[in-house]
Amino acid sequence: MDLDVAQVRAFVVTADLRHFSRAAESLFLTQQALSKRIRKLEDALSTALFVRSNRAVELTEDGERFLPHARELIRAADAAVAAMHAEERPLRLHVIDPRLSPMFLLRRLAEREPGLRIDRVGGPGLVSAVDPLLRGELDVAFGRVSGCGRTLPDELEHRVVRLEPLVALLAPEHPLAAGEVVRLSDLRAEGIWLPQFGGPAEWVSYVRELCAGFDVPIDDSGVTYDLRHTLEQTRYGKLRVTLAGADMELAPDLELRVLPFEPSPLFPWSLVWRRGKQSPGLRRLLALAGRTSREEDWCARDPAHTWLPRADTEMLTRSGAARTTS
């Protein structure tokens, strides 16, 4: 009997997660495609591997017996692929700024798979990566799809892998620093300080929609030369509130107060890649990112206490990428 490695992998991931939709997401499959692979494997083995119910997915006795052998088969298959692609070139991945969340995400992925080989290519925003992705000059890109300044062509696929909370940064002497959260409604008078406000289109459109939604003005007064300069002015200058992504390293020596907003704005980071045949390295990256996102709750959100632009909310609803909490 010949076993299909993809079917065996679908079984192992589902056995680990005990959840069909999460397993499908981690493998970048539809739930229907995942179920089809498992049914074909069960047909090949002439036995049921799972007991399915509305509440849980459990292994049958045959499934428990098959699982360690299935793991060994996947390990051997992955080792064989790795040996064949030992000289495979690194993936070319587009990132907007090395200080932003994608670098945090890449470090977490590298901890899980130390052999991950990636060449980073910088750019001013996701829109600058679209044509290089189409031409094959880039393999994958990080960015916010909505509001990036261009509708993505049908030749490109994308998936949200991180909903990054934005946090408030303020001096300990600021009147709002004594609280546990900064309510966006409390900033309607002073606004959010973003000197020389600008940047990639997806960031600018996000902040403008956020501030318009809560009637919070953007204070773009003053001059800044880099992030450190902005943080130093926030700590030692006028008492103002600025914001940053929770994944960023934010100069702990300045002893700024870092507080969550209420509601918490979530910035959606997607991976974007070209449809069609994928290199083994890209397949591994996508699978690893999906699995890590799920296991570390990178896309968890509580709709009652978080905020997303309408377009991003609709996209997440369609894709089912976010895990809602309450």
QUIURJO-V447564 format. One record per residue. N is the residue number from 1. RES is the residue in one letter. PHI is phi in radians with two decimals (999 if undefined). PSI is psi in radians with two decimals (none if undefined). OMEGA is omega in radians with two decimals (999 if undefined). Layout:
BEGIN
N/RES/PHI/PSI/OMEGA ; N/RES/PHI/PSI/OMEGA
END
This chain:
BEGIN
1/M/999/2.29/3.08 ; 2/D/-1.73/2.24/3.12 ; 3/L/-1.75/2.46/3.10 ; 4/D/-1.48/2.10/-3.08 ; 5/V/-1.07/-0.67/3.14 ; 6/A/-1.09/-0.67/3.11 ; 7/Q/-1.19/-0.71/3.12 ; 8/V/-1.14/-0.71/3.11 ; 9/R/-1.09/-0.73/3.10 ; 10/A/-1.04/-0.70/3.11 ; 11/F/-1.12/-0.82/-3.08 ; 12/V/-1.10/-0.79/-3.13 ; 13/V/-1.12/-0.75/3.12 ; 14/T/-1.14/-0.67/3.09 ; 15/A/-1.11/-0.64/3.13 ; 16/D/-1.22/-0.73/-3.03 ; 17/L/-1.56/-0.40/-3.08 ; 18/R/0.93/0.68/-3.10 ; 19/H/-2.79/2.06/-3.03 ; 20/F/-1.18/-0.78/-3.07 ; 21/S/-1.17/-0.66/3.11 ; 22/R/-1.21/-0.67/3.09 ; 23/A/-1.11/-0.74/3.12 ; 24/A/-1.07/-0.73/3.14 ; 25/E/-1.11/-0.76/-3.09 ; 26/S/-1.15/-0.47/3.11 ; 27/L/-1.65/0.03/-3.10 ; 28/F/0.99/0.80/3.07 ; 29/L/-2.12/2.80/2.91 ; 30/T/-1.32/2.76/3.12 ; 31/Q/-1.11/-0.60/3.11 ; 32/Q/-1.10/-0.75/3.14 ; 33/A/-1.16/-0.68/3.10 ; 34/L/-1.09/-0.84/-3.14 ; 35/S/-1.05/-0.66/3.14 ; 36/K/-1.12/-0.73/3.13 ; 37/R/-1.11/-0.74/-3.11 ; 38/I/-1.20/-0.68/3.09 ; 39/R/-1.07/-0.72/3.12 ; 40/K/-1.13/-0.66/3.09 ; 41/L/-1.15/-0.75/3.11 ; 42/E/-1.09/-0.68/3.09 ; 43/D/-1.11/-0.72/-3.13 ; 44/A/-1.15/-0.61/-3.13 ; 45/L/-1.56/-0.14/-3.14 ; 46/S/1.01/0.71/3.10 ; 47/T/-2.80/2.71/3.06 ; 48/A/-1.44/2.39/-3.14 ; 49/L/-1.79/-0.40/-3.11 ; 50/F/-2.23/2.60/2.91 ; 51/V/-1.79/1.99/-3.06 ; 52/R/-1.73/2.40/3.04 ; 53/S/-2.53/3.05/-3.14 ; 54/N/-1.20/-0.42/-3.03 ; 55/R/-1.76/-0.52/-3.01 ; 56/A/-2.64/2.85/3.01 ; 57/V/-2.10/2.03/-3.11 ; 58/E/-2.14/2.69/3.10 ; 59/L/-1.41/2.48/2.96 ; 60/T/-1.33/3.04/3.07 ; 61/E/-1.06/-0.70/3.09 ; 62/D/-1.14/-0.64/3.10 ; 63/G/-1.11/-0.74/3.10 ; 64/E/-1.09/-0.69/-3.12 ; 65/R/-1.22/-0.60/-3.09 ; 66/F/-1.39/-0.47/-2.97 ; 67/L/-0.99/-0.90/-3.12 ; 68/P/-1.07/-0.60/3.10 ; 69/H/-1.24/-0.62/3.10 ; 70/A/-1.14/-0.71/3.11 ; 71/R/-1.06/-0.75/-3.13 ; 72/E/-1.15/-0.65/3.10 ; 73/L/-1.11/-0.77/3.13 ; 74/I/-1.15/-0.72/3.12 ; 75/R/-1.05/-0.78/-3.13 ; 76/A/-1.16/-0.70/3.12 ; 77/A/-1.12/-0.75/3.13 ; 78/D/-1.14/-0.66/3.11 ; 79/A/-1.13/-0.68/3.13 ; 80/A/-1.13/-0.74/3.12 ; 81/V/-1.12/-0.78/-3.14 ; 82/A/-1.05/-0.69/3.14 ; 83/A/-1.13/-0.66/-3.12 ; 84/M/-1.27/-0.41/-3.07 ; 85/H/-2.03/0.51/-3.13 ; 86/A/-1.03/-0.54/-3.12 ; 87/E/-1.76/0.23/-3.14 ; 88/E/-1.07/2.42/-3.11 ; 89/R/-1.18/2.70/3.08 ; 90/P/-1.12/2.66/3.05 ; 91/L/-1.21/2.47/3.08 ; 92/R/-1.70/1.92/-3.01 ; 93/L/-2.06/2.28/-3.12 ; 94/H/-1.59/2.23/3.03 ; 95/V/-2.22/2.58/-3.09 ; 96/I/-1.31/-0.79/-3.02 ; 97/D/-2.70/2.30/-3.09 ; 98/P/-1.16/-0.16/3.13 ; 99/R/-1.57/-0.19/-2.98 ; 100/L/-1.57/3.11/-3.01 ; 101/S/-0.92/-0.70/-3.11 ; 102/P/-0.92/-0.58/3.12 ; 103/M/-1.22/-0.65/3.03 ; 104/F/-1.07/-0.78/-3.13 ; 105/L/-1.12/-0.73/-3.14 ; 106/L/-1.13/-0.67/3.10 ; 107/R/-1.11/-0.70/3.12 ; 108/R/-1.15/-0.69/3.12 ; 109/L/-1.16/-0.68/-3.14 ; 110/A/-1.16/-0.54/3.07 ; 111/E/-1.12/-0.61/-3.13 ; 112/R/-1.40/-0.59/3.14 ; 113/E/-2.34/1.50/-3.06 ; 114/P/-1.02/-0.40/-3.12 ; 115/G/-1.42/0.03/-3.14 ; 116/L/-1.05/2.18/-3.08 ; 117/R/-2.02/2.01/-3.05 ; 118/I/-2.39/2.31/2.96 ; 119/D/-1.76/2.15/-3.14 ; 120/R/-1.53/2.40/3.08 ; 121/V/-2.13/2.15/-3.11 ; 122/G/-1.47/2.75/3.11 ; 123/G/-2.94/2.84/-3.05 ; 124/P/-1.34/-0.14/-3.13 ; 125/G/2.95/2.97/-3.11 ; 126/L/-1.04/-0.61/-3.10 ; 127/V/-1.02/-0.54/-3.12 ; 128/S/-1.30/-0.22/-3.14 ; 129/A/-1.65/-0.22/-3.00 ; 130/V/-1.08/-0.95/-3.10 ; 131/D/-1.13/-0.75/3.06 ; 132/P/-1.05/-0.59/3.06 ; 133/L/-1.13/-0.77/-3.13 ; 134/L/-1.13/-0.60/-3.12 ; 135/R/-1.47/-0.11/-3.11 ; 136/G/1.44/0.18/3.12 ; 137/E/-1.38/-0.39/3.01 ; 138/L/-2.12/2.63/3.09 ; 139/D/-1.67/-0.61/-3.03 ; 140/V/-2.81/2.71/-3.13 ; 141/A/-2.47/2.63/2.97 ; 142/F/-1.75/2.52/3.03 ; 143/G/2.97/3.06/3.04 ; 144/R/-1.69/2.09/-3.04 ; 145/V/-1.22/-0.81/-3.14 ; 146/S/-1.23/2.35/3.07 ; 147/G/1.33/0.23/-3.09 ; 148/C/-1.38/-0.12/3.11 ; 149/G/1.78/0.03/-3.13 ; 150/R/-2.81/2.40/3.03 ; 151/T/-1.27/2.23/-3.10 ; 152/L/-1.16/2.37/3.09 ; 153/P/-1.12/2.74/3.13 ; 154/D/-1.09/-0.35/-3.13 ; 155/E/-1.25/-0.19/-3.11 ; 156/L/-1.89/2.45/3.03 ; 157/E/-1.89/2.78/3.12 ; 158/H/-2.69/2.68/3.10 ; 159/R/-2.59/2.32/3.06 ; 160/V/-1.26/2.25/3.11 ; 161/V/-2.07/-0.20/-3.13 ; 162/R/-2.62/2.25/2.93 ; 163/L/-1.85/1.72/-3.03 ; 164/E/-1.54/2.10/3.07 ; 165/P/-1.16/2.46/2.95 ; 166/L/-1.60/2.47/-3.09 ; 167/V/-2.13/2.73/3.10 ; 168/A/-1.56/2.40/3.07 ; 169/L/-2.06/2.24/-3.11 ; 170/L/-2.71/2.75/3.13 ; 171/A/-1.22/2.63/3.12 ; 172/P/-1.04/-0.41/-3.12 ; 173/E/-1.43/-0.16/-3.12 ; 174/H/-1.14/2.46/-3.12 ; 175/P/-0.98/-0.52/-3.12 ; 176/L/-1.49/-0.10/-3.05 ; 177/A/-1.27/-0.30/-3.11 ; 178/A/-1.37/-0.25/-3.11 ; 179/G/-1.48/3.10/3.11 ; 180/E/-1.62/-0.36/3.12 ; 181/V/-2.47/2.85/2.97 ; 182/V/-1.95/1.99/3.13 ; 183/R/-1.38/2.29/-3.13 ; 184/L/-1.02/-0.58/3.13 ; 185/S/-1.13/-0.40/3.12 ; 186/D/-1.35/-0.10/-3.10 ; 187/L/-1.80/0.17/-3.08 ; 188/R/-1.18/-0.41/3.12 ; 189/A/-1.52/-0.90/-3.05 ; 190/E/-1.56/-0.44/-3.14 ; 191/G/1.42/-3.07/3.06 ; 192/I/-1.87/2.25/-3.08 ; 193/W/-1.53/2.01/3.10 ; 194/L/-2.34/1.46/-3.04 ; 195/P/-1.05/2.38/-3.13 ; 196/Q/0.91/0.83/-3.06 ; 197/F/-0.91/2.24/3.13 ; 198/G/-3.12/-2.81/3.12 ; 199/G/2.11/-2.87/-3.13 ; 200/P/-1.01/2.61/-3.07 ; 201/A/-1.01/-0.68/-3.09 ; 202/E/-1.18/-0.50/3.09 ; 203/W/-1.33/-0.81/-3.12 ; 204/V/-1.06/-0.80/-3.13 ; 205/S/-1.15/-0.63/3.13 ; 206/Y/-1.12/-0.89/-3.08 ; 207/V/-1.12/-0.70/3.13 ; 208/R/-1.12/-0.71/3.13 ; 209/E/-1.19/-0.68/3.09 ; 210/L/-1.05/-0.89/-3.08 ; 211/C/-1.18/-0.65/3.09 ; 212/A/-1.15/-0.65/-3.11 ; 213/G/-1.15/-0.48/-3.12 ; 214/F/-2.00/0.22/3.09 ; 215/D/0.98/0.75/3.14 ; 216/V/-1.89/2.12/3.13 ; 217/P/-1.27/2.68/3.03 ; 218/I/-1.72/2.07/3.09 ; 219/D/-1.65/1.79/-3.10 ; 220/D/-1.79/0.38/-3.11 ; 221/S/-1.27/2.78/3.08 ; 222/G/1.57/-3.13/-3.09 ; 223/V/-2.21/2.45/3.02 ; 224/T/-2.41/2.53/-3.12 ; 225/Y/-1.85/-0.35/3.07 ; 226/D/-2.96/3.12/-3.11 ; 227/L/-1.05/-0.77/-3.13 ; 228/R/-1.00/-0.73/3.14 ; 229/H/-1.10/-0.74/3.10 ; 230/T/-1.06/-0.78/-3.11 ; 231/L/-1.17/-0.67/3.11 ; 232/E/-1.11/-0.71/3.11 ; 233/Q/-1.19/-0.61/3.09 ; 234/T/-1.13/-0.64/-3.10 ; 235/R/-1.37/-0.72/-2.96 ; 236/Y/-2.01/-0.10/-3.13 ; 237/G/-1.66/-2.52/3.06 ; 238/K/-1.06/2.66/3.14 ; 239/L/-1.33/1.77/-3.10 ; 240/R/-2.36/2.79/3.10 ; 241/V/-1.89/2.21/3.00 ; 242/T/-2.08/-3.10/-3.11 ; 243/L/-2.46/2.83/3.11 ; 244/A/-2.77/2.98/3.08 ; 245/G/-1.38/2.51/-3.11 ; 246/A/-1.13/-0.38/-3.11 ; 247/D/-1.45/-0.15/-3.07 ; 248/M/-1.39/2.64/3.00 ; 249/E/-1.49/2.10/-2.87 ; 250/L/-2.06/0.85/2.99 ; 251/A/0.82/1.28/-3.11 ; 252/P/-1.06/-0.40/-3.13 ; 253/D/-1.14/-0.34/3.13 ; 254/L/-1.39/-0.25/3.08 ; 255/E/0.97/0.73/3.03 ; 256/L/-1.28/2.65/2.97 ; 257/R/-1.39/2.25/3.11 ; 258/V/-2.02/1.94/-3.04 ; 259/L/-2.19/2.55/3.04 ; 260/P/-1.25/2.65/2.99 ; 261/F/-1.48/2.74/2.99 ; 262/E/-2.28/2.02/-0.10 ; 263/P/-1.21/2.86/-3.07 ; 264/S/-1.51/1.99/3.06 ; 265/P/-1.22/2.32/3.14 ; 266/L/-1.98/2.19/3.13 ; 267/F/-1.71/2.10/-3.05 ; 268/P/-1.50/2.11/3.05 ; 269/W/-1.80/2.19/3.12 ; 270/S/-1.97/2.66/2.85 ; 271/L/-1.62/2.39/-3.11 ; 272/V/-2.21/2.32/-3.13 ; 273/W/-2.59/2.94/-3.10 ; 274/R/-1.49/2.40/3.10 ; 275/R/-1.13/2.84/3.07 ; 276/G/1.83/-2.81/-3.08 ; 277/K/-1.10/2.28/-3.12 ; 278/Q/-1.90/2.56/3.05 ; 279/S/-1.22/2.72/3.09 ; 280/P/-0.98/-0.66/3.14 ; 281/G/-1.11/-0.72/3.13 ; 282/L/-1.17/-0.72/3.11 ; 283/R/-1.05/-0.74/-3.14 ; 284/R/-1.14/-0.73/3.14 ; 285/L/-1.09/-0.81/-3.12 ; 286/L/-1.11/-0.75/3.13 ; 287/A/-1.15/-0.75/-3.14 ; 288/L/-1.13/-0.74/3.13 ; 289/A/-1.12/-0.74/3.12 ; 290/G/-1.11/-0.76/-3.12 ; 291/R/-1.17/-0.76/-3.13 ; 292/T/-1.19/-0.69/3.10 ; 293/S/-1.01/-0.76/-3.13 ; 294/R/-1.22/-0.83/-3.05 ; 295/E/-1.18/-0.52/-3.13 ; 296/E/-1.80/0.19/3.07 ; 297/D/0.99/0.71/3.14 ; 298/W/-1.15/-0.39/-3.08 ; 299/C/-2.02/0.34/3.11 ; 300/A/-1.27/2.49/3.07 ; 301/R/-2.69/2.55/3.04 ; 302/D/-1.87/1.85/-3.05 ; 303/P/-0.98/-0.44/-3.12 ; 304/A/-1.30/-0.36/-3.05 ; 305/H/-2.27/0.24/3.11 ; 306/T/-2.25/2.89/3.14 ; 307/W/-2.37/2.40/3.01 ; 308/L/-2.40/2.58/2.99 ; 309/P/-1.00/2.64/-3.07 ; 310/R/-0.99/-0.75/-3.11 ; 311/A/-1.09/-0.67/3.13 ; 312/D/-1.23/-0.67/3.10 ; 313/T/-1.07/-0.77/3.14 ; 314/E/-1.13/-0.68/3.14 ; 315/M/-1.15/-0.72/3.12 ; 316/L/-1.15/-0.66/3.12 ; 317/T/-1.10/-0.73/3.13 ; 318/R/-1.14/-0.72/-3.05 ; 319/S/-1.50/-0.38/-3.08 ; 320/G/1.20/0.42/-3.06 ; 321/A/-1.30/-0.53/-3.05 ; 322/A/-1.54/2.53/3.04 ; 323/R/-1.80/2.00/-3.11 ; 324/T/-1.38/2.47/3.09 ; 325/T/-2.20/2.97/3.10 ; 326/S/-2.57/none/999
END
